Amino acid sequence: MSGLTRFSFASLQVSPWRNGGGETREIISWPAGQSDFEWRASIATIAADGPFSLFTGIDRSITLLSGEGVNLHTEQGSDHALTQIGAPYSFAGEVPISATLVGGVTTDFNVMTRRGSCTAQVRAQSHDFDVNWYTAGLLYVLRGEWQVTASITLSAEQGLHWAFASNQESHLPIRALQPDAQLLWVEITR
């Protein structure tokens, strides 16, 4: 399949946070090279308690990948325990949120979409499914192995992403190769 970009956690460039509380590994920012992205996916390491950056007009989703997790707090008193690996949590980027580590350092998968431009559905998958190639998206393997195409097999901490394209097949089957396999599937629609 053309239009697929493969990546691994180890291959992603690391950018330390200005506040020293963690680091980010950007997977994709679309359109590439533009500061006003339509959608962006990254993996962040949270090493210290502190506030999340504000992103006005951006919808966000965060999913715990490793560690004991974080407790998320808003100024309005709303709390969420992000402590289950593979369970996405969505929120508006302009809402002030502070994170408190439950234990030690955590690693989290993040998706941001510009409100009014596109939306993201982040799902944890443990069984075979079909990807709609008319949308943009991303796959990231949490555990096990997955068959994507005849020539692409992904294992833990590997993934691939693709941009919007109308000339691809309408569906591609994604197959779990082990009974305990799990991945995150991000579907971006306009």
N, C-alpha and C positions, 0 to 999 in steps of 0.2 A: 504494500500500500504506500502510495506517495503521501506526503504531508504529515507523516508521523515523526515526531522528534523524541528519541529515546534519551533517558537520563538516569543517573543514580545519585543517591544521597551524597556519596563520596566525591562525585564529580562537580557538585554545585559550589559556586564561589561563595565564600563566607564574608559577610559584612557585619562588623561589630556595631552595636547600638551606641548612640552618642552618650546615653546615660549610664553605660557600663553594665546594664542589667541583663544583657543577653546578646544574641546574634541572629542574623537572618541569612538564609540561603534561598535566593530567588530561583524559582523554577521557570516561570514565564511571566512576562508582562506584555499584554496585547492591547493595541498594536506595539510592536517592538520599537524601542527608541523614542517613544512619546511619553511625556510626563503625565498627560491626562489619559491614563490607561482605561480601557473598557473593562478588563478583568486582569487579575493578577493572582498567581499562586506561589506560595513560598513555604519553607519549613523554618520555624523559629525555635531557638533554644532559650528558655527562660531560666536565668541563673539567680535572679534576685526578685524580691517583692517590688511592686511599683505599678504606676499607671500605664495603660495602653495609650499609644498615640491616637489622636483624634483624626478621623477622616470624614469630613462633612460630605454628604451625598453618596456615601459608599455603604453598601451592605456587606457584612463580614460573616464568615463562618470559621470556627476554630475546632480542631479535632485533636485530642491527645494521641500522641504516637508512642511515647515512652516516659517513664517516671511515674511518680505518685499523683501528679496533676497539680492543679491550682484551683483556688476558690476565687471566683470573679465577683466583685462587689460594685454596685452603682451608687451614686449619691442619693438616689431615691430609696435605697434600702433593699433593692432587689439583689439576690445572691444566686449564684449557680456554681455547683461543684463540678468542675471538669476533671473527673477522676476515672472515667471509664475509657479505656483505649478503644478507638474506633467509633465513638459516639459524637457526631457533629453537634455543635451549638452555634446558633445564628443570632446576630444582633446588629443594630444600626451603628455605623462607624462614628457618628457624632455623639453617641452616648458615652459620657466619661465612665470608664471602667478601670478598676484597680485589681491587680492580681496578687494573691498571697500564695506562695508555694506551700503545698501540703507536706512535702518531704524535702527532697533535694531537687536538683535540676530536672526540668522537663523538656521534652521536645514535642512541638505541636505543628500540625498541618494547617495552613491558613489560606483562605480564598477570599478575595475582595472583588466586588462588581460595582460598577458605576450605576447607581439607581437611575432608571429611565432609559438606560442604554442596553443593559442585559441583566439576567438573573442567573444564579447558580443553585443547583441542587447537588448537595454532597451526600453520598450514600455509602455506607459500609456494605460490601457484598461478600457473601460466603458461598454462593452457589453460581452456577453458570447463568449468564445473561447476555443480552444483545445490546450493543452500542449503536446509537443513531448517529451516523456520520454527517448528517446535515446540520448538526450543532457543533460547537467547539467543545473541547473537553480535555480531561486528564485522567489517567489511571495511576495509582500509586500502591504498590504491594506492601501490605503489613506483614504477612507471613505466607509461607507456602510458595507454590509456583502456579503461574497462569499462562495458558496458551492464548496468544492474541491473534497471530496470523501463522501460516505454515512456517515462517522463518523467524518469528518473534515469540520467545518465551521470557516472561518476567519473573523474577524471584524477589524476596524481601529487600526493601529499600531501593527498588528499581521502579521506573515508571515510564510513561510516555504521554505526550500531549499533542494536540492538533488544533488548528485554527478553523474558522468557519470556511466551509467549502461546499459547493453545490455539485461538484463532479465526482464525488465518491459514491461507492455503493451505499444503499440506504441503511443497511444494518450489517454489523460484523459480530459474530458470536465470540464471546469471551468465556473461556472454559477453565474451571478450577482443576488442577492436576493432582491435588491432595484433598482429603476430606476436611482438614482444618485450615485450608487456605482462606485468606481474607485480604481484600483490597478496598481502597477508597476510589469511588467513581465520581468524578465531577462532571456534570453536564451543564454547559453554558448555553443559554438561549437568548435570542434578541427579542 
